[in-house]
């Protein structure tokens, strides 16, 4: 009996070990990676961010409506400024949870990789440049936002940083990245959909973003604007070949969100605005033929902006839609372009922040925009510039109008520049729910319920869309 008892215990132990080994294997989910590559997180973050920036919520349904490049042809509440504090719940959550946390996790994983310190630095710099774009978007849209405590597990209810502090932090981050990139070492060998890990290209994008954010502060903090514009100016995107683009895939689930909106979701909510058609016609601008397609009459006909639902529905069959080129499946989202850089330099030269020829930079910017959209007739472009010359005495109008034209299909950035330069001179439609064009996004309902104390410390009116953000002083 004693021998039998010992044998039974040994058999039980053997069986327990065998079962334990089997259970360990069963507890591994084959559909979920145990260890995620930081390059995979970068790909996800790039796609998620630029998909949001190019899509209907931020781009078409907000930026291109606020700047009156497009008009709604049914369900016209957005173009009449009837947004609520639920409008950007999904956007807010996506930016913090699905993008910023992914980028932060990627940085932690890079630190654990068995690669040289220089490669680690290059990879972390790219991740920082991505995060800087996300935080800038949030701050430009809402004003004060969680920043220093945002991606920190110690703070379940992060406090809000002023827009000034957000900008100062972002500019410092970009300058550090620009100065510490190592062009003699690689970065990501896969996963970077923008520049395929090319360090030289990322330096130029970093500096171009730094220039843009610096110039954005020029009306409110000229010293800081000058400091960072000067730091950025030596190595910028210098041709259309170097444009920072996120090119969408031909596969439907990874295609241009504006294409998906029409071809998968079967939506037809947007027409080019009458204001866009009239403005470009008056300018003699050949980009109109690229931006819009003819209506049923055979001509390009704009939709009056901000009509009631019924009035817009009546005109819907006879007005022009955005061109197929703008809404093609693989049409890229323009992150930063040579044309935009040249407009920024024209302004920097005009303000005396940098030394250079403002008119020449303006001409370069217009030409680069024309070329990007496939207009290469140098004589026609020259005639256009002769008819629409740079006016140093009214430089905000010259740059503001042409930048508005060049930022077509990049609605959020067009809205930023319209708020800052105040051109073109737009007015709210008669049927609008508020009397002025919104100059900020309403804070999301999720923050008013889950992080109310932090939000209340910076505003008592989270749904306000009429109070200007910090850098919008004119």
C-alpha positions as CSV (number, residue, x, y, z in Angstrom):
1,X,0.0,0.0,0.0
2,X,2.9,2.3,0.8
3,X,4.5,1.6,-2.6
4,X,1.1,2.2,-4.3
5,X,0.7,5.5,-2.6
6,X,4.1,6.7,-3.6
7,X,3.5,5.6,-7.2
8,X,0.1,7.5,-7.2
9,X,1.8,10.7,-6.0
10,X,4.5,10.4,-8.7
11,X,1.9,9.8,-11.3
12,X,-0.1,12.7,-10.2
13,X,2.9,15.0,-10.2
14,X,3.8,13.8,-13.7
15,X,0.3,14.4,-15.0
16,X,0.2,17.8,-13.3
17,X,3.4,18.9,-15.0
18,X,2.1,17.6,-18.4
19,X,-1.2,19.4,-17.9
20,X,0.6,22.6,-16.8
21,X,2.7,22.6,-19.9
22,X,-0.3,22.1,-22.1
23,X,-2.3,24.9,-20.3
24,X,0.6,27.3,-20.9
25,X,0.2,26.8,-24.6
26,X,-3.5,27.0,-24.5
27,X,-3.2,30.4,-22.7
28,X,-1.3,31.9,-25.7
29,X,-3.8,33.6,-28.0
30,X,-2.5,33.0,-31.6
31,X,-4.4,36.0,-32.9
32,X,-2.8,38.5,-30.6
33,X,0.9,39.2,-30.6
34,X,2.7,38.8,-27.3
35,X,5.5,41.1,-28.3
36,X,4.7,44.0,-30.7
37,X,7.3,45.6,-32.9
38,X,7.6,49.4,-32.5
39,X,7.5,49.6,-36.3
40,X,4.1,48.0,-36.3
41,X,2.9,50.6,-33.8
42,X,4.3,53.4,-35.9
43,X,2.4,52.1,-39.0
44,X,-0.8,52.0,-37.0
45,X,-0.3,55.5,-35.6
46,X,0.6,57.0,-38.9
47,X,-2.4,55.5,-40.6
48,X,-4.8,56.3,-37.8
49,X,-3.7,59.9,-37.5
50,X,-3.5,60.8,-41.2
51,X,-6.8,58.9,-41.9
52,X,-8.4,61.1,-39.3
53,X,-6.9,64.3,-40.7
54,X,-8.0,63.4,-44.3
55,X,-11.4,62.1,-43.5
56,X,-14.9,63.5,-43.1
57,X,-14.9,64.3,-39.4
58,X,-11.9,66.6,-39.2
59,X,-11.3,67.5,-42.9
60,X,-14.5,67.5,-44.9
61,X,-17.1,67.9,-42.1
62,X,-15.1,70.6,-40.3
63,X,-12.1,72.2,-41.9
64,X,-13.4,72.4,-45.5
65,X,-16.8,73.6,-44.2
66,X,-15.3,76.2,-41.8
67,X,-13.3,77.6,-44.7
68,X,-16.2,77.3,-47.1
69,X,-14.2,75.4,-49.7
70,X,-17.0,72.8,-49.7
71,X,-20.7,73.1,-48.9
72,X,-23.1,70.5,-47.7
73,X,-25.8,69.6,-50.1
74,X,-28.1,67.9,-47.6
75,X,-28.1,67.5,-43.8
76,X,-26.5,71.0,-43.6
77,X,-26.2,71.3,-39.8
78,X,-22.4,71.3,-39.8
79,X,-22.1,74.1,-42.3
80,X,-24.6,76.1,-40.2
81,X,-22.5,75.5,-37.0
82,X,-24.9,73.3,-35.2
83,X,-22.1,71.2,-33.6
84,X,-22.5,69.9,-30.0
85,X,-20.1,68.6,-27.4
86,X,-20.6,65.1,-28.7
87,X,-19.2,66.1,-32.2
88,X,-15.5,65.2,-31.4
89,X,-15.8,62.5,-28.8
90,X,-14.4,59.9,-31.2
91,X,-11.7,62.2,-32.5
92,X,-10.5,63.0,-29.0
93,X,-10.4,59.4,-27.9
94,X,-8.6,58.3,-31.1
95,X,-5.9,60.9,-30.7
96,X,-5.1,60.1,-27.1
97,X,-5.8,56.3,-26.9
98,X,-5.2,55.0,-30.4
99,X,-2.3,57.3,-31.5
100,X,-0.4,59.0,-28.7
101,X,-0.4,55.9,-26.4
102,X,0.7,53.7,-29.3
103,X,3.6,56.2,-30.1
104,X,4.6,56.3,-26.4
105,X,4.6,52.5,-26.2
106,X,6.7,52.3,-29.4
107,X,9.3,54.6,-27.8
108,X,9.5,52.3,-24.8
109,X,9.9,49.3,-27.0
110,X,12.6,51.0,-29.1
111,X,14.6,51.6,-25.9
112,X,14.6,47.8,-25.3
113,X,15.8,46.9,-28.8
114,X,19.3,45.5,-29.5
115,X,20.4,48.2,-31.8
116,X,22.9,51.1,-31.5
117,X,22.1,54.2,-29.6
118,X,22.1,56.3,-32.7
119,X,19.5,54.1,-34.3
120,X,17.4,54.2,-31.2
121,X,17.7,58.1,-31.2
122,X,16.6,58.2,-34.9
123,X,13.6,56.0,-34.2
124,X,12.5,57.8,-31.1
125,X,12.9,61.2,-32.9
126,X,10.5,60.0,-35.6
127,X,8.0,58.9,-32.9
128,X,8.4,62.3,-31.2
129,X,7.8,64.2,-34.5
130,X,4.6,62.1,-34.9
131,X,3.4,62.9,-31.4
132,X,4.1,66.6,-31.9
133,X,1.8,66.7,-34.9
134,X,-1.0,65.0,-32.8
135,X,-0.6,67.4,-29.9
136,X,-0.5,70.4,-32.2
137,X,-3.7,69.3,-33.9
138,X,-5.5,68.9,-30.5
139,X,-4.3,72.3,-29.2
140,X,-5.1,74.1,-32.4
141,X,-8.6,72.6,-32.4
142,X,-9.5,72.9,-28.7
143,X,-7.0,75.3,-27.1
144,X,-5.8,74.0,-23.7
145,X,-5.5,70.2,-23.7
146,X,-3.8,67.5,-21.6
147,X,-0.2,67.4,-22.5
148,X,2.4,67.0,-19.8
149,X,0.2,64.5,-17.9
150,X,-1.6,63.1,-20.9
151,X,0.3,59.8,-21.6
152,X,1.3,59.0,-18.1
153,X,-0.3,56.1,-16.2
154,X,0.2,58.0,-12.9
155,X,-2.5,60.5,-13.9
156,X,-5.9,59.0,-14.5
157,X,-7.4,62.4,-14.7
158,X,-4.7,64.5,-16.4
159,X,-4.7,68.3,-16.0
160,X,-4.9,70.6,-19.0
161,X,-1.9,72.6,-20.2
162,X,-2.3,76.1,-21.7
163,X,-1.9,76.3,-25.5
164,X,1.2,78.4,-24.9
165,X,2.9,75.6,-22.9
166,X,1.8,73.0,-25.4
167,X,3.4,75.0,-28.2
168,X,6.6,75.7,-26.3
169,X,6.9,72.0,-25.4
170,X,6.3,70.9,-29.0
171,X,8.8,73.4,-30.5
172,X,11.5,72.3,-28.0
173,X,10.8,68.6,-28.9
174,X,11.1,69.3,-32.6
175,X,14.4,71.3,-32.1
176,X,15.9,68.5,-30.0
177,X,14.9,65.9,-32.7
178,X,16.3,68.0,-35.5
179,X,19.6,68.4,-33.7
180,X,20.0,64.8,-32.6
181,X,19.0,62.9,-35.8
182,X,22.1,61.0,-37.0
183,X,22.2,60.9,-40.8
184,X,25.0,58.3,-40.7
185,X,22.7,55.7,-39.1
186,X,19.4,54.2,-40.2
187,X,16.1,54.4,-38.4
188,X,13.1,52.2,-39.0
189,X,13.8,49.5,-41.6
190,X,10.0,49.0,-41.9
191,X,6.8,50.4,-40.7
192,X,7.3,54.1,-41.7
193,X,4.7,54.7,-44.5
194,X,5.7,58.4,-44.9
195,X,9.5,58.3,-45.7
196,X,10.4,54.6,-45.3
197,X,12.7,55.5,-42.5
198,X,14.8,58.0,-44.5
199,X,16.5,60.2,-41.8
200,X,17.4,63.0,-44.2
201,X,13.7,63.4,-45.2
202,X,12.5,63.2,-41.6
203,X,14.9,66.1,-40.7
204,X,13.4,68.2,-43.4
205,X,9.9,67.4,-42.3
206,X,10.9,68.1,-38.7
207,X,12.3,71.5,-39.6
208,X,9.4,72.4,-41.9
209,X,6.9,71.6,-39.1
210,X,9.0,73.7,-36.6
211,X,8.9,76.6,-39.1
212,X,5.1,76.3,-39.4
213,X,4.5,76.2,-35.7
214,X,6.9,79.0,-35.1
215,X,5.3,81.3,-37.6
216,X,1.9,80.4,-36.1
217,X,3.0,82.2,-32.9
218,X,4.3,85.3,-34.7
219,X,1.4,87.6,-33.7
220,X,1.4,86.6,-30.1
221,X,5.1,85.7,-29.3
222,X,7.4,87.1,-31.9
223,X,10.6,86.3,-29.9
224,X,9.8,82.6,-29.7
225,X,8.7,82.6,-33.4
226,X,12.0,84.1,-34.4
227,X,14.0,81.7,-32.2
228,X,12.5,78.6,-33.7
229,X,12.0,79.8,-37.3
230,X,15.7,80.6,-37.3
231,X,16.6,77.2,-35.9
232,X,14.4,75.5,-38.6
233,X,15.3,77.5,-41.7
234,X,18.5,75.8,-42.8
235,X,17.2,72.4,-43.9
236,X,13.6,72.5,-45.1
237,X,11.5,70.6,-47.7
238,X,12.8,72.2,-50.9
239,X,10.8,70.7,-53.8
240,X,7.6,68.8,-54.5
241,X,9.7,65.6,-54.7
242,X,10.3,66.0,-51.0
243,X,6.7,66.6,-50.0
244,X,5.6,64.6,-46.9
245,X,2.7,62.5,-48.1
246,X,0.7,59.7,-46.6
247,X,-0.4,57.7,-49.6
248,X,-3.5,55.6,-49.1
249,X,-3.7,52.0,-50.3
250,X,-5.9,50.8,-53.2
251,X,-7.4,48.2,-50.9
252,X,-10.8,49.5,-49.9
253,X,-10.3,49.2,-46.1
254,X,-7.1,51.2,-46.3
255,X,-8.0,53.7,-49.0
256,X,-8.6,57.4,-48.9
257,X,-11.4,58.1,-46.4
258,X,-13.1,60.5,-48.8
259,X,-13.2,57.7,-51.4
260,X,-14.6,55.3,-48.8
261,X,-17.2,57.9,-47.9
262,X,-18.6,57.9,-51.4
263,X,-17.9,54.4,-52.7
264,X,-18.4,52.2,-49.6
265,X,-20.7,54.3,-47.4
266,X,-22.7,55.5,-50.4
267,X,-22.6,59.1,-49.2
268,X,-23.0,62.2,-51.4
269,X,-23.1,65.0,-48.9
270,X,-20.6,67.5,-50.3
271,X,-20.4,69.9,-53.2
272,X,-17.8,72.5,-54.0
273,X,-18.9,75.8,-52.7
274,X,-20.1,78.7,-54.8
275,X,-17.5,80.8,-53.0
276,X,-14.7,78.5,-54.1
277,X,-16.0,78.5,-57.7
278,X,-16.5,82.3,-57.8
279,X,-13.1,83.1,-56.2
280,X,-11.1,80.8,-58.4
281,X,-13.0,82.0,-61.5
282,X,-12.3,85.6,-60.6
283,X,-8.6,84.8,-60.1
284,X,-8.4,83.0,-63.4
285,X,-7.1,80.0,-61.5
286,X,-6.6,76.8,-63.5
287,X,-6.8,74.7,-60.4
288,X,-10.6,75.0,-60.4
289,X,-10.7,72.4,-63.2
290,X,-8.7,70.1,-61.0
291,X,-10.6,70.7,-57.7
292,X,-14.1,70.2,-59.1
293,X,-15.9,68.3,-61.8
294,X,-18.7,69.6,-64.0
295,X,-22.3,69.5,-62.9
296,X,-25.0,68.0,-65.0
297,X,-25.0,71.2,-67.1
298,X,-21.4,70.6,-68.2
299,X,-20.1,73.6,-66.3
300,X,-18.7,73.8,-62.8
301,X,-21.4,75.1,-60.6
302,X,-20.9,75.8,-56.9
303,X,-23.4,75.2,-54.0
304,X,-24.2,78.3,-52.0
305,X,-22.8,77.8,-48.6
306,X,-24.8,77.2,-45.4
307,X,-28.3,76.8,-46.9
308,X,-31.1,75.1,-45.0
309,X,-31.6,71.4,-45.6
310,X,-34.5,72.0,-48.0
311,X,-32.8,74.7,-50.0
312,X,-29.7,72.7,-50.4
313,X,-31.6,69.5,-51.4
314,X,-33.3,71.4,-54.2
315,X,-29.9,72.5,-55.7
316,X,-28.1,69.2,-55.1
317,X,-28.8,67.7,-58.6
318,X,-27.4,70.8,-60.4
319,X,-24.2,71.5,-58.5
320,X,-20.6,70.2,-58.8
321,X,-18.9,67.6,-56.7
322,X,-15.2,67.5,-55.7
323,X,-13.1,66.1,-58.5
324,X,-12.4,62.4,-58.7
325,X,-8.7,63.2,-58.3
326,X,-9.3,64.7,-54.9
327,X,-11.4,61.7,-53.8
328,X,-9.4,58.9,-55.5
329,X,-8.8,55.8,-53.5
330,X,-5.0,56.4,-53.4
331,X,-5.1,60.2,-53.3
332,X,-2.5,61.1,-50.6
333,X,-2.9,63.2,-47.5
334,X,-0.5,66.0,-47.7
335,X,1.3,66.3,-44.4
336,X,3.7,69.1,-45.4
337,X,4.4,70.4,-48.9
338,X,7.0,72.6,-50.6
339,X,4.3,75.1,-51.4
340,X,3.3,75.5,-47.7
341,X,7.0,75.9,-46.8
342,X,7.4,78.6,-49.3
343,X,4.3,80.5,-48.1
344,X,5.7,80.3,-44.6
345,X,9.1,81.7,-45.8
346,X,7.3,84.5,-47.6
347,X,5.6,85.5,-44.4
348,X,8.8,85.1,-42.4
349,X,10.7,87.4,-44.8
350,X,7.9,89.9,-44.8
351,X,7.7,90.1,-41.0
352,X,11.5,90.3,-40.8
353,X,11.8,87.1,-38.9
354,X,14.1,85.7,-41.6
355,X,16.0,87.4,-44.3
356,X,14.9,86.8,-47.9
357,X,12.7,87.8,-50.8
358,X,9.0,87.5,-49.8
359,X,7.7,88.0,-53.4
360,X,10.0,85.3,-54.7
361,X,8.9,82.9,-52.0
362,X,5.2,83.7,-52.8
363,X,5.8,83.0,-56.5
364,X,7.6,79.8,-55.6
365,X,4.6,78.7,-53.4
366,X,2.0,79.4,-56.1
367,X,4.0,77.6,-58.7
368,X,4.7,74.6,-56.5
369,X,1.0,74.3,-55.8
370,X,0.1,74.5,-59.5
371,X,2.8,71.9,-60.3
372,X,1.6,69.5,-57.5
373,X,-1.9,69.5,-59.1
374,X,-0.5,68.8,-62.5
375,X,-0.4,72.3,-64.0
376,X,3.0,72.6,-65.6
377,X,2.5,75.3,-68.2
378,X,5.1,77.8,-67.2
379,X,3.7,80.6,-69.4
380,X,0.2,80.1,-67.9
381,X,1.6,80.2,-64.4
382,X,3.6,83.3,-65.2
383,X,0.5,85.0,-66.5
384,X,-1.4,84.0,-63.4
385,X,1.3,85.5,-61.1
386,X,1.3,88.7,-63.2
387,X,-2.5,89.0,-62.7
388,X,-2.3,88.0,-59.0
389,X,0.9,89.6,-57.9
390,X,2.3,89.7,-54.4
391,X,1.3,92.9,-52.6
392,X,3.7,93.7,-49.8
393,X,1.4,96.4,-48.5
394,X,-1.4,93.8,-48.1
395,X,0.7,90.7,-47.6
396,X,-1.8,89.0,-45.3
397,X,-4.4,89.1,-48.1
398,X,-1.9,88.0,-50.8
399,X,-0.6,85.0,-48.8
400,X,-3.9,84.3,-47.1
401,X,-6.0,84.0,-50.3
402,X,-3.4,82.0,-52.2
403,X,-2.7,79.7,-49.2
404,X,-6.4,79.1,-48.9
405,X,-6.4,78.0,-52.5
406,X,-3.3,75.8,-52.1
407,X,-4.6,74.1,-49.0
408,X,-7.6,72.8,-50.8
409,X,-8.5,69.3,-49.5
410,X,-6.4,69.9,-46.4
411,X,-9.3,71.5,-44.5
412,X,-8.0,71.7,-40.9
413,X,-4.8,73.5,-42.0
414,X,-6.8,75.9,-44.2
415,X,-8.9,76.7,-41.1
416,X,-5.8,77.3,-39.0
417,X,-4.4,79.7,-41.6
418,X,-7.7,81.5,-42.1
419,X,-8.0,82.1,-38.4
420,X,-4.5,83.4,-38.2
421,X,-4.3,85.5,-41.4
422,X,-8.0,86.5,-41.6
423,X,-8.1,85.9,-45.4
424,X,-10.1,85.2,-47.4
425,X,-12.7,87.3,-45.7
426,X,-15.5,84.8,-45.0
427,X,-18.8,85.5,-43.3
428,X,-21.3,83.2,-41.5
429,X,-24.4,82.2,-43.6
430,X,-27.7,83.7,-42.8
431,X,-29.1,80.3,-41.7
432,X,-26.3,79.7,-39.2
433,X,-27.1,78.8,-35.6
434,X,-24.5,81.2,-34.3
435,X,-23.5,84.6,-35.8
436,X,-19.8,84.0,-36.4
437,X,-17.7,81.2,-38.0
438,X,-16.4,78.9,-35.3
439,X,-12.8,79.5,-34.3
440,X,-12.4,76.5,-32.0
441,X,-13.8,73.0,-31.6
442,X,-16.2,72.2,-28.8
443,X,-14.6,70.0,-26.1
444,X,-16.0,66.5,-26.1
445,X,-18.7,65.2,-23.9
446,X,-16.4,62.5,-22.6
447,X,-14.1,65.1,-20.9
448,X,-17.1,66.9,-19.3
449,X,-18.1,63.6,-17.7
450,X,-14.9,61.8,-17.0
451,X,-12.4,64.6,-16.4
452,X,-14.7,67.4,-15.4
453,X,-12.5,69.0,-12.7
454,X,-9.5,69.3,-15.0
455,X,-11.6,70.7,-17.8
456,X,-13.4,73.2,-15.6
457,X,-10.1,74.6,-14.5
458,X,-9.6,76.0,-18.0
459,X,-13.2,76.7,-19.2
460,X,-16.7,77.0,-17.9
461,X,-18.2,76.8,-21.4
462,X,-16.8,73.6,-23.0
463,X,-19.2,73.9,-25.9
464,X,-18.0,77.4,-26.9
465,X,-16.9,77.8,-30.5
466,X,-16.5,81.6,-30.6
467,X,-13.6,82.3,-28.2
468,X,-10.3,82.5,-30.1
469,X,-7.4,80.2,-29.3
470,X,-4.2,81.7,-27.8
471,X,-2.3,82.4,-31.1
472,X,-5.4,83.9,-32.9
473,X,-5.1,87.4,-31.7
474,X,-6.4,89.5,-34.6
